[in-house]
Amino acid sequence: MQPPSEQLTYKARLLEVAGLFLKLGLTAFGGPAAGIAMMHNEVVTRRKWIDEQRFLELFGAANLIPGPTSTEMVIYLGIQRAGWIGLPLGGICFIMPAMLMSLALAWAYVQFGTTPVAAGLFYGLKPVVIAIIAQALWGLGRKAVKNLLAGAAGLAAVVLYLLGVNVLAILLAGGLVIMAAKNIRRLLKIKAVGLFLPLTTSLAFSSAAVPFSLALLFLTFLKIGAVLYGSGYVLLAFLRADLVNNLGWLTDRQLIDAIAIGQITPGPLFTSATFIGYLVGGVPGALLATLGIFLPSFFFVAVSSPLLPRIRSSAWASAFLDGVTVASLGLMAGVTLQLGIAAFVDPLTIIVALVCLFLLVRLRINSTWLIAGGALIGLAHTLIG
């Protein structure tokens, strides 16, 4: 048993973890990048929990495993500050505020979503969301596309996605191609065969809607949380492939509305799953969808935390991650093109998107203000007629 002073110290650390990440869960507007920046300011600059180098190491590890990077950074930092109990505590405190907000907004959407006011709100929000995604895609693409091969892999991912190829197959192929290209000499030495799988069996054809079940809903979001690499906006491609095309439980309009809700709430964008779960399965659906999409992050962080030095030094793992990242951006571009069709319904929506894109790229306006502006434009458009 620990001495009382050590117990108090440990309890104090747990309270620090809970307090900080609950605060960030309530205030981290602006997407994953903004959340990471706020974490850096809190744990490195202000509180000095860890140094700059350790923060960068944890950030690299969060990018190396599937799932939402900002949430996984919170979980890593929770372990750093308060041990293994800090793992679930930090993650839950960060996720909970956005989940509860998304649940409340989902209820309001179901109750009032067809009213003129709600329709006006989403009319103005949708083009802003498309602009935010496009800006994120541009910024991430400039870092990820380092050479001609990476650019070709990203373009191929866009084409394959638009042709209906399964998103998991696209990610796997992207990772394997880049990994093989960067390690061609090692590959020739071990005479590897059968590395690439044919994609012809992966085509995802649309079919009639699949009967809804809570178990299938949970498993669908568990799968997404376990395999999704890249920005949270890549979530769009997975949600559209599974819930719109394959299962038929969601429409394109509902999907982009869910992403808009994820934008206007703080914390992780992945709490769009809460909104979607409520739309298709009520409160049980919201809880199971949220649990399913976030549970793999806790598992991957717990497993990878002791293995970080070996993972970072692996040429194979880093190259595979590069390929998966580029393929993820291709998926992101493909789904943005498709959702743009649903968002751009008249000249005003196109103008709103272009203006927002300019403000994001040139003036670096916080996306939360643009979301608020889009909502006001939508309301004014509805009232004026």
KOLFI-790895 format. One line per 5 residues: number of its first residue (from 1); their letters; for each residue x, y, z of C-alpha. Coordinates in steps of 0.1 Angstrom, whole numbers, plus 5000, padded with zeros to 4 digits. Last residue first. Layout:
BEGIN
NUM) a) X/Y/Z ~ ...;
! end
This chain:
BEGIN
385) gilth) 4630/5341/4511 ~ 4643/5369/4534 ~ 4637/5347/4565 ~ 4653/5316/4549 ~ 4683/5334/4534;
380) algil) 4688/5352/4567 ~ 4688/5318/4586 ~ 4713/5303/4562 ~ 4736/5333/4563 ~ 4735/5332/4601;
375) aggai) 4744/5295/4601 ~ 4772/5301/4577 ~ 4786/5329/4599 ~ 4785/5306/4630 ~ 4804/5279/4610;
370) lwtsn) 4828/5305/4598 ~ 4835/5316/4634 ~ 4841/5280/4645 ~ 4865/5275/4616 ~ 4890/5299/4631;
365) irlrv) 4901/5324/4604 ~ 4935/5316/4589 ~ 4935/5349/4569 ~ 4946/5335/4535 ~ 4936/5298/4536;
360) llflc) 4906/5299/4559 ~ 4893/5332/4547 ~ 4897/5322/4511 ~ 4879/5288/4517 ~ 4851/5306/4535;
355) vlavi) 4846/5330/4506 ~ 4846/5301/4481 ~ 4821/5281/4501 ~ 4798/5310/4506 ~ 4799/5318/4469;
350) itlpd) 4790/5283/4460 ~ 4761/5283/4484 ~ 4749/5316/4469 ~ 4750/5303/4433 ~ 4726/5275/4440;
345) vfaai) 4724/5239/4453 ~ 4761/5234/4463 ~ 4759/5211/4493 ~ 4746/5179/4478 ~ 4770/5180/4449;
340) glqlt) 4798/5190/4473 ~ 4792/5158/4491 ~ 4804/5138/4461 ~ 4835/5159/4455 ~ 4843/5158/4492;
335) vgaml) 4840/5120/4492 ~ 4867/5117/4465 ~ 4891/5142/4481 ~ 4889/5124/4515 ~ 4894/5091/4499;
330) glsav) 4925/5104/4482 ~ 4937/5119/4515 ~ 4933/5085/4531 ~ 4953/5069/4502 ~ 4982/5094/4510;
325) tvgdl) 4980/5085/4547 ~ 4979/5048/4540 ~ 5010/5051/4519 ~ 5030/5071/4545 ~ 5019/5047/4572;
320) fasaw) 5032/5018/4552 ~ 5065/5036/4549 ~ 5067/5042/4586 ~ 5059/5006/4595 ~ 5084/4991/4570;
315) assri) 5112/5014/4580 ~ 5107/5005/4617 ~ 5123/5029/4641 ~ 5091/5046/4653 ~ 5074/5012/4660;
310) rpllp) 5104/4999/4680 ~ 5105/5030/4703 ~ 5067/5031/4707 ~ 5062/4996/4719 ~ 5052/5002/4755;
305) ssvav) 5025/5027/4744 ~ 5014/5006/4714 ~ 4991/4982/4732 ~ 4974/5008/4755 ~ 4972/5033/4727;
300) fffsp) 4957/5008/4703 ~ 4931/4996/4728 ~ 4919/5031/4738 ~ 4917/5041/4701 ~ 4897/5009/4693;
295) lfigl) 4870/5019/4718 ~ 4863/5053/4701 ~ 4841/5042/4671 ~ 4822/5015/4689 ~ 4815/5034/4721;
290) talla) 4801/5063/4702 ~ 4780/5041/4679 ~ 4767/5022/4710 ~ 4757/5053/4729 ~ 4740/5069/4700;
285) gpvgg) 4722/5037/4690 ~ 4709/5032/4726 ~ 4697/5069/4726 ~ 4678/5065/4693 ~ 4688/5039/4667;
280) vlygi) 4691/5055/4632 ~ 4692/5092/4640 ~ 4707/5086/4674 ~ 4737/5066/4661 ~ 4743/5093/4634;
275) ftast) 4746/5121/4661 ~ 4768/5100/4683 ~ 4790/5090/4653 ~ 4795/5127/4646 ~ 4814/5124/4679;
270) flpgp) 4843/5115/4656 ~ 4850/5152/4651 ~ 4868/5151/4685 ~ 4863/5180/4710 ~ 4841/5210/4706;
265) tiqgi) 4807/5210/4688 ~ 4800/5231/4657 ~ 4821/5209/4634 ~ 4807/5175/4645 ~ 4772/5189/4639;
260) aiadi) 4783/5198/4604 ~ 4796/5163/4599 ~ 4762/5150/4609 ~ 4745/5174/4585 ~ 4768/5161/4558;
255) lqrdt) 4756/5125/4565 ~ 4719/5134/4568 ~ 4720/5150/4534 ~ 4738/5121/4519 ~ 4711/5098/4532;
250) lwgln) 4715/5072/4561 ~ 4705/5036/4568 ~ 4711/5023/4533 ~ 4735/4996/4546 ~ 4760/4995/4518;
245) nvlda) 4758/5029/4502 ~ 4748/5053/4529 ~ 4759/5037/4561 ~ 4790/5018/4550 ~ 4805/5037/4521;
240) rlfal) 4793/5071/4533 ~ 4805/5066/4568 ~ 4839/5053/4556 ~ 4844/5082/4532 ~ 4833/5108/4557;
235) lvygs) 4856/5095/4584 ~ 4884/5108/4562 ~ 4875/5141/4578 ~ 4890/5129/4610 ~ 4924/5132/4594;
230) gylva) 4944/5101/4585 ~ 4939/5064/4593 ~ 4906/5046/4599 ~ 4909/5009/4606 ~ 4898/5002/4641;
225) giklf) 4874/5031/4645 ~ 4856/5022/4613 ~ 4853/4985/4623 ~ 4839/4995/4658 ~ 4815/5018/4640;
220) tlfll) 4801/4990/4619 ~ 4802/4965/4648 ~ 4780/4988/4669 ~ 4755/4994/4642 ~ 4754/4957/4634;
215) alsfp) 4746/4949/4670 ~ 4720/4977/4672 ~ 4701/4963/4643 ~ 4687/4979/4612 ~ 4675/4958/4582;
210) vaass) 4699/4963/4553 ~ 4687/4988/4526 ~ 4687/4974/4491 ~ 4720/4972/4473 ~ 4749/4995/4463;
205) falst) 4779/4977/4449 ~ 4811/4977/4469 ~ 4839/4965/4446 ~ 4864/4945/4466 ~ 4868/4914/4445;
200) tlplf) 4885/4933/4417 ~ 4910/4947/4441 ~ 4936/4920/4437 ~ 4958/4915/4467 ~ 4994/4926/4466;
195) lgvak) 5021/4909/4486 ~ 5019/4875/4468 ~ 5057/4871/4468 ~ 5085/4884/4489 ~ 5120/4875/4476;
190) ikllr) 5136/4884/4510 ~ 5164/4903/4492 ~ 5140/4918/4467 ~ 5118/4933/4494 ~ 5148/4948/4512;
185) rinka) 5158/4965/4480 ~ 5123/4976/4473 ~ 5118/4991/4507 ~ 5104/5026/4497 ~ 5085/5011/4468;
180) amivl) 5071/4982/4487 ~ 5059/5004/4516 ~ 5044/5028/4491 ~ 5025/5001/4473 ~ 5015/4983/4505;
175) ggall) 5001/5013/4522 ~ 4981/5024/4492 ~ 4968/4989/4486 ~ 4956/4986/4522 ~ 4939/5020/4522;
170) ialvn) 4922/5013/4488 ~ 4911/4978/4500 ~ 4896/4993/4532 ~ 4877/5019/4511 ~ 4860/4992/4489;
165) vglly) 4862/5001/4452 ~ 4832/5021/4440 ~ 4846/5037/4409 ~ 4847/5070/4427 ~ 4869/5054/4453;
160) lvvaa) 4892/5039/4428 ~ 4896/5072/4410 ~ 4904/5091/4443 ~ 4928/5064/4455 ~ 4946/5065/4421;
155) lgaag) 4951/5102/4426 ~ 4966/5096/4460 ~ 4989/5069/4447 ~ 5000/5091/4418 ~ 5009/5119/4442;
150) allnk) 5028/5096/4465 ~ 5047/5082/4435 ~ 5055/5118/4422 ~ 5070/5129/4455 ~ 5063/5143/4490;
145) vakrg) 5025/5141/4489 ~ 5019/5140/4527 ~ 5028/5176/4537 ~ 5011/5195/4509 ~ 4982/5170/4510;
140) lgwla) 4975/5178/4547 ~ 4971/5215/4540 ~ 4950/5210/4509 ~ 4928/5184/4525 ~ 4922/5206/4555;
135) qaiia) 4912/5235/4533 ~ 4889/5213/4513 ~ 4873/5200/4545 ~ 4867/5234/4558 ~ 4853/5246/4525;
130) ivvpk) 4829/5216/4524 ~ 4818/5224/4560 ~ 4811/5260/4550 ~ 4790/5248/4520 ~ 4769/5227/4544;
125) lgyfl) 4763/5252/4572 ~ 4743/5278/4553 ~ 4716/5254/4540 ~ 4719/5236/4573 ~ 4707/5266/4593;
120) gaavp) 4680/5274/4567 ~ 4665/5239/4570 ~ 4665/5242/4608 ~ 4646/5275/4605 ~ 4622/5262/4579;
115) ttgfq) 4612/5232/4601 ~ 4622/5197/4590 ~ 4650/5192/4616 ~ 4627/5202/4645 ~ 4622/5170/4665;
110) vyawa) 4649/5148/4648 ~ 4674/5176/4647 ~ 4666/5186/4683 ~ 4673/5151/4694 ~ 4705/5150/4674;
105) lalsm) 4716/5183/4689 ~ 4712/5169/4724 ~ 4732/5138/4715 ~ 4759/5159/4698 ~ 4762/5180/4729;
100) lmapm) 4764/5150/4751 ~ 4791/5134/4729 ~ 4810/5166/4726 ~ 4812/5169/4764 ~ 4820/5132/4770;
95) ifcig) 4850/5128/4746 ~ 4877/5146/4765 ~ 4867/5134/4799 ~ 4864/5098/4786 ~ 4899/5099/4770;
90) glplg) 4916/5114/4800 ~ 4900/5089/4825 ~ 4905/5058/4802 ~ 4943/5062/4800 ~ 4948/5081/4833;
85) iwgar) 4941/5048/4851 ~ 4971/5034/4833 ~ 4995/5060/4847 ~ 4986/5095/4858 ~ 5006/5120/4838;
80) qigly) 5021/5100/4809 ~ 4991/5077/4807 ~ 4967/5107/4804 ~ 4990/5122/4778 ~ 4988/5091/4756;
75) ivmet) 4949/5091/4760 ~ 4947/5128/4751 ~ 4970/5122/4721 ~ 4947/5094/4710 ~ 4917/5117/4711;
70) stpgp) 4935/5143/4690 ~ 4947/5117/4665 ~ 4912/5101/4659 ~ 4917/5064/4650 ~ 4943/5041/4634;
65) ilnaa) 4979/5040/4647 ~ 5010/5059/4634 ~ 4995/5094/4637 ~ 4992/5089/4675 ~ 5028/5076/4676;
60) gflel) 5040/5108/4659 ~ 5021/5130/4683 ~ 5036/5110/4713 ~ 5071/5115/4700 ~ 5064/5152/4694;
55) frqed) 5052/5156/4730 ~ 5083/5138/4743 ~ 5105/5162/4724 ~ 5088/5193/4736 ~ 5090/5183/4773;
50) iwkrr) 5064/5167/4795 ~ 5040/5177/4823 ~ 5052/5213/4819 ~ 5019/5229/4831 ~ 5020/5260/4809;
45) tvven) 5042/5254/4779 ~ 5043/5216/4775 ~ 5009/5203/4789 ~ 4986/5232/4782 ~ 5001/5249/4751;
40) hmmai) 5007/5215/4735 ~ 4971/5204/4743 ~ 4957/5236/4727 ~ 4978/5230/4695 ~ 4965/5194/4693;
35) gaapg) 4929/5206/4696 ~ 4934/5232/4670 ~ 4948/5207/4646 ~ 4920/5182/4654 ~ 4891/5206/4645;
30) gfatl) 4883/5242/4653 ~ 4868/5241/4688 ~ 4886/5227/4718 ~ 4866/5244/4745 ~ 4844/5218/4763;
25) glklf) 4866/5187/4757 ~ 4896/5208/4765 ~ 4882/5216/4799 ~ 4873/5180/4805 ~ 4908/5172/4794;
20) lgave) 4924/5195/4819 ~ 4901/5187/4849 ~ 4903/5149/4845 ~ 4940/5148/4841 ~ 4946/5172/4870;
15) llrak) 4922/5152/4892 ~ 4941/5120/4884 ~ 4974/5138/4892 ~ 4959/5150/4925 ~ 4949/5115/4933;
10) ytlqe) 4984/5103/4927 ~ 4999/5129/4949 ~ 4973/5122/4976 ~ 4982/5085/4974 ~ 5019/5093/4976;
5) sppqm) 5014/5114/5007 ~ 4992/5087/5023 ~ 5020/5060/5019 ~ 5013/5035/4991 ~ 5000/5000/5000;
! end
